[in-house]
Amino acid sequence: MPHLSPRLKLAACVVASSVILFGLSLARLRAADPAKSDPPAAEPTAKLEPGVNGSLHGMRLFPDNDPWNTDISAEPVDPNSAALVASIGLGKPLHPDFGTVANGAPAGMQYVVVTKDQPKVKVVFEYAGESDPGPYPVPHDGPIEGGPTSDGGRHVLIIDRDAMKLYELFSAFPQDGGTWWKAGSGAIWDLNKISYGQREKRWTSSDAAGLPVLPGLVRYDEVSEQKEIRHALRFTAVKTRHAYTAPATHYASNKTDPHLPPMGLRVRLKASYDLSKFSPTNQVILRAIQRYGLILADNGSDWFITGSPSPHWDEEDLHQLTRVKGADFEVVKMGEITTR
């Protein structure tokens, strides 16, 4: 998706001085706050094989108590849920923005696993003030979202399995045969630590909301091998608010209508929604949306969820997800909303 973040920020925006509260119970807040608890170590990555879009063999990105990995199925509904969902679209369908091939390139956001032997290269950022400077272990032919000639988001997502680091770039363009790169923005994440709190408030990342991208993707290995997705999914909306709520750290809009969703908004499929008429593949995806929800991560088409490409996806089957409509979702109670 096109990344609209720092370009739409108001020049006079000032970081909120208060700590952003999760819309969770106090116990979960403490479990998710790196300053209040020592998170369990992330699962070892040594078993990951280097390569593009390979299986992560059930490994969770970030610790179990990370916001992406938190079960929100029992959390209360936000008082403004009906208006927020309506602003995205009650009759609009859930849309899988991934598959096999689109426009001659893999359909979805690709990722690559590398080892400590992968050389790191310099990256020059358009928004250097909100980017981790690197260097980044980008292969010279690193997979780019939409392919080498794409004019879209051009995300590059890299897991260094030995360093336990996640490197992400937005609007990435190789230079001089990949010996160095230009990018809009970039972020480096320590997989041993909770993602929320690793970056400054008001900072974007490779995503408008300041979030990591890879942990919010639907991956074929989870659906086909594990038969379970154990994390929230990333989604987009056309109109968002000049505001964010945890775990987001950044907004990408100048609209102030309180009925529009802030970045970081979390929705879930209603527990009463019947999954039995869907295929086993789609049931895996929909169960994850009921249990972990969808997190608003960027401006883009309404109710689009993102995944990684695979030649094994059955696109006709995935299309059945469009039977789910906006009216089937509810907003999980939010914590503090930052507007400045």
JOMOJO-V473466 format. One record per residue. RES is the residue in one small letter. OMEGA is omega in whole degrees, -180 to 180 (none if undefined). NEAR is the number of other C-alpha atoms within 10 Angstrom. D_LAST is the distance of its C-alpha to the last C-alpha in Angstrom with 2 decimals. Layout:
# JOMOJO-V473466
RES	OMEGA	NEAR	D_LAST
RES	OMEGA	NEAR	D_LAST
This chain:
# JOMOJO-V473466
m	176	19	24.72
p	-175	16	23.27
h	-171	24	20.11
l	-163	18	17.45
s	-169	22	14.51
p	-177	20	13.85
r	-177	11	15.77
l	180	12	13.36
k	174	16	10.11
l	-176	13	9.18
a	-177	8	10.79
a	-176	7	8.65
c	-178	10	5.40
v	-177	11	5.50
v	178	15	6.23
a	-176	13	6.21
s	-179	9	9.80
s	178	8	11.23
v	179	10	13.17
i	-179	18	12.37
l	173	17	15.49
f	173	21	17.62
g	-179	23	19.11
l	175	20	22.41
s	-180	13	24.91
l	-180	11	24.70
a	180	8	27.49
r	177	15	25.79
l	180	17	22.59
r	179	16	24.84
a	-176	19	26.72
a	-177	26	23.72
d	-176	20	22.10
p	180	18	23.84
a	-174	10	23.63
k	178	10	25.59
s	175	11	28.25
d	-176	13	30.28
p	174	19	29.94
p	-179	14	33.23
a	175	13	34.12
a	-178	18	33.48
e	-176	17	36.65
p	-178	14	38.85
t	-176	21	38.56
a	-178	13	42.04
k	-180	12	43.43
l	179	19	41.21
e	178	16	43.27
p	178	16	41.96
g	-175	15	41.44
v	174	15	39.39
n	180	18	38.12
g	180	17	40.44
s	172	18	40.53
l	174	17	38.38
h	175	14	41.08
g	-180	15	38.81
m	173	15	36.59
r	172	20	33.09
l	-177	28	30.33
f	-177	26	28.60
p	-177	21	29.94
d	-178	21	30.86
n	174	21	28.06
d	178	23	25.33
p	179	26	22.84
w	-173	28	24.60
n	-176	22	27.89
t	176	19	27.13
d	-178	19	29.24
i	-174	21	27.11
s	-178	19	30.07
a	-179	11	30.44
e	-179	14	26.84
p	178	15	26.16
v	179	17	24.92
d	-179	17	21.51
p	-178	12	22.12
n	-173	16	20.39
s	-174	19	22.34
a	-178	16	24.67
a	-179	16	22.18
l	179	22	20.05
v	180	20	23.30
a	-179	16	24.66
s	176	18	21.80
i	175	22	22.78
g	-179	17	26.43
l	-177	16	28.96
g	-179	12	31.92
k	-175	16	30.54
p	166	18	32.11
l	-175	21	30.94
h	176	21	31.76
p	-178	20	32.81
d	-180	20	31.55
f	-180	24	34.16
g	-177	24	37.92
t	-178	17	40.78
v	175	16	40.69
a	-180	13	38.81
n	176	9	39.68
g	-180	9	41.89
a	177	16	39.33
p	-174	21	38.38
a	-180	22	36.18
g	180	26	32.97
m	178	28	31.20
q	173	27	33.80
y	180	24	33.61
v	175	20	36.11
v	178	22	37.33
v	178	22	38.58
t	179	18	40.30
k	-179	12	40.14
d	179	9	42.64
q	179	13	40.28
p	176	14	39.74
k	-177	15	36.20
v	178	17	35.28
k	174	16	32.92
v	177	27	29.88
v	-172	20	28.32
f	172	21	24.68
e	179	14	23.05
y	-175	17	19.65
a	-178	14	21.22
g	180	11	18.23
e	-178	22	16.80
s	172	22	20.32
d	-168	21	22.87
p	179	16	25.71
g	14	15	28.61
p	-175	16	31.43
y	-180	24	31.51
p	-176	22	34.71
v	173	29	34.83
p	-177	18	38.35
h	177	16	39.63
d	-178	11	39.93
g	-176	20	36.85
p	-179	22	36.06
i	177	28	33.44
e	179	28	31.83
g	179	22	33.89
g	-174	21	36.52
p	-177	15	37.12
t	-176	11	36.96
s	173	14	33.89
d	179	12	31.37
g	-176	15	28.81
g	176	20	26.33
r	176	27	29.03
h	171	30	27.67
v	-174	26	29.90
l	-173	27	29.83
i	171	26	32.05
i	169	27	33.14
d	-171	24	35.03
r	-176	20	37.17
d	179	15	38.61
a	-177	15	35.49
m	-179	21	33.56
k	174	19	30.72
l	179	24	28.85
y	-179	25	28.08
e	179	26	26.12
l	173	31	25.81
f	179	27	24.37
s	-173	24	26.32
a	-180	24	29.07
f	178	21	32.19
p	179	19	35.19
q	178	12	36.78
d	178	8	40.43
g	179	9	41.41
g	178	16	38.48
t	168	16	39.17
w	-173	19	35.54
w	166	21	32.59
k	179	18	29.79
a	176	22	26.58
g	-180	24	23.15
s	-179	30	21.49
g	-179	32	22.86
a	177	26	22.44
i	-175	23	25.04
w	174	21	25.13
d	-176	16	27.57
l	177	23	29.29
n	-175	18	30.52
k	176	22	27.12
i	-175	26	24.50
s	-179	23	22.13
y	-178	22	18.93
g	179	16	18.13
q	-178	14	20.05
r	-177	19	17.18
e	170	14	14.17
k	-177	21	10.67
r	178	22	8.99
w	167	23	12.70
t	175	29	14.57
s	167	29	18.20
s	179	31	21.05
d	-175	29	19.09
a	-176	28	15.89
a	-178	33	14.45
g	-177	30	15.36
l	167	32	18.35
p	-176	26	22.04
v	-170	24	24.05
l	-179	24	27.59
p	180	20	27.28
g	-179	22	26.18
l	167	21	29.22
v	-180	26	32.37
r	-177	26	35.19
y	-178	23	38.85
d	178	19	40.08
e	-175	20	38.19
v	-173	18	39.56
s	-177	14	43.07
e	-175	12	43.80
q	-177	13	41.73
k	-178	16	41.66
e	171	17	38.30
i	-174	25	34.64
r	179	25	33.02
h	175	25	29.33
a	179	28	26.62
l	-180	28	26.52
r	174	27	23.97
f	-177	30	23.44
t	176	22	21.79
a	-178	21	20.92
v	-178	14	21.14
k	176	20	18.25
t	-174	29	14.94
r	174	19	11.65
h	-174	25	8.29
a	173	27	7.46
y	177	28	9.40
t	-177	26	11.68
a	14	26	14.22
p	177	27	16.10
a	179	29	13.74
t	-170	26	11.38
h	175	33	10.13
y	-178	32	9.70
a	-178	29	12.18
s	172	22	11.96
n	-179	14	11.08
k	-176	12	12.49
t	179	14	10.99
d	-177	12	14.23
p	178	14	13.86
h	175	17	17.10
l	-176	20	15.92
p	171	27	15.45
p	172	31	12.31
m	-177	33	13.26
g	175	27	15.26
l	-180	28	16.82
r	177	28	20.35
v	175	29	23.36
r	173	24	27.01
l	-177	24	30.32
k	-177	17	31.88
a	-178	16	34.52
s	-177	8	37.06
y	-175	12	36.90
d	-180	10	40.33
l	-168	15	40.37
s	-178	9	44.15
k	179	8	44.79
f	178	16	42.75
s	177	13	44.21
p	178	15	43.93
t	-178	18	41.48
n	176	19	39.16
q	177	19	39.56
v	-179	20	38.22
i	-176	22	35.05
l	175	22	34.63
r	177	18	35.35
a	-179	23	32.52
i	175	26	30.16
q	-173	23	31.49
r	-175	22	31.23
y	175	25	28.17
g	175	31	26.33
l	179	28	24.33
i	-180	26	20.81
l	-170	28	18.71
a	-174	30	18.40
d	169	29	18.33
n	-179	24	18.87
g	-178	17	22.60
s	-176	16	25.40
d	175	19	24.95
w	175	25	26.20
f	174	20	27.31
i	-172	24	27.85
t	177	25	28.58
g	176	25	31.62
s	-178	23	33.91
p	173	25	37.05
s	176	20	40.54
p	-176	12	43.92
h	176	10	44.64
w	172	19	42.09
d	-172	12	43.87
e	177	14	41.74
e	178	9	43.72
d	179	13	43.01
l	-179	19	39.27
h	179	15	39.19
q	177	15	40.14
l	180	19	36.59
t	173	14	35.79
r	176	13	37.63
v	-178	19	34.50
k	-180	17	32.30
g	-179	20	28.77
a	-180	17	30.35
d	-178	18	31.56
f	172	24	28.10
e	-178	23	26.01
v	175	25	22.47
v	-177	24	22.45
k	-179	19	20.67
m	170	24	17.06
g	-178	17	15.52
e	178	14	12.09
i	-179	19	9.49
t	-177	24	5.94
t	-176	17	3.82
r	none	15	0.00
